[in-house]
Amino acid sequence: MGGESHERAPHSKPPFTLAQLKKAIPPHCFNRSIVKSSAYLLLDLLISGSLLYATSFITKLGPVGWIAWILYWIVQGCVLTGVWVIAHECGHHAFSDYSLVDNVVGLILHSSLLVPFFSWKYSHRRHHSNTGSMTRDEVFLPKTKDRLGIAAIFLNNPIGRLLSIIVTLLLGWPLYLIFNVSGRPYDRFASHFDPNGPIFNNRERLQVVISDLALLTVGACLFKLASIYGTLWLLKVYVVPLLIVNGFLVLITYLQHTHPSLPHYADAEWEWLRGALSTVDRNYGILNHVFHHITDTHVTHHIFSTMPHYHAAEATEEMKPILGQYYQFDSTPIPLAVWREFKECVFVEESPEEKGVYWYKNKFDD
């Protein structure tokens, strides 16, 4: 894929099995190393801490200090997105061989970024179990035309599209966590902060409470820091980079699962492997490394989610000959890809030739 070519991805039953894909991958790619995972994490934390320390000198730069602040926000936001991804690996039990270690590390990292770790972990697990399903997928579930609000019609123009992109990147993540915006519809209010909500089952509710308590603890620490160093300081060193992390998170997830060539399936047509293949790898340049390759090895991640990130690139290359045209990669520059997907992927419509298979469309008068 790439450019203006939007040939539809293969969507029939794959001519290969999960076992065949696994056999093609060297066994060491499935090995999780707590030492190697910790090294990646410590490097990220060292860079992040150094950037934070460097802010103490910005006030000495005079009028050009704001340029330094902008650079700090961008770089810190990128580095902390990498920390977010490592916490994401903990949620998949890909950080180490020890579930307790993964849960503790993930809880600390995600809570520090104001993410309810266990709440996200359970809904995200169901996303991986139901990717591409029109009824059960948990995130960026596309709407059919009859479920679109009137606002979608008025926003289907360049100005409205730009506004939609800004709001989505700025507010999309907290709106999803708090109100389940872009998530699957439930028969009652759903929130990642509500342990009694429909997102979770009885075995998960206690850990949702633990996530909420961890966030309250972080909130209290942030309040204390603001009382010591000032609210403006906290906004500059923490809140702005966090907004950038949230924006990258929404951007990455949206582009992984939204493309004119990707299918979605009704229950009768959906199968796990077909759904897992309904995702696309993207090229973020040097940020692929900063983001620990969650961007350019996402197809592999959906097939083998417990594989650590430092083996995913090798596994992807080994699987490509078997995946063939079922492997989706788009090299379109990210800004152009965002604009195109917001323009062309407005709603999905069932194919008249293939019942139960849905494709993205954007024309309301068809």
Buried (B, 14 or more C-beta within 10 A) or exposed (E): BEEEEBEEBBBEEBEBEEEEBBEBBEEEBBEBBBEBBBEBBEEBBEBBEEBBEBBEEBEEEEEEBEEBBEEBBEBBBBBBBBBBBBBBBBBBBBBBEEEEBBBEBBBBBBBBBBBBBBBBBBBBBBBBBBBBBBEBBBBBBBBBBEEBEEEBEEBBEEEBBEEBBEEBBBBBBBBBBBEBEBBBEEEEEBBBBBBEBBBBEEEBBEBBBBBBEBBEEBEEEBEEBBEEEEEEEBEBBBBBBBBBBBBBBBBBBBBBBBBBBBBBBBEEBBEBBBBBBBBBBBBBEEBBEBBBBBBBBBBBBBBBBEBBBBBBBBBBEBBBEBBEEBBBBBEBEBEEBBBBBBBBBBBBBBBEEBEBBBBBBBEEEE
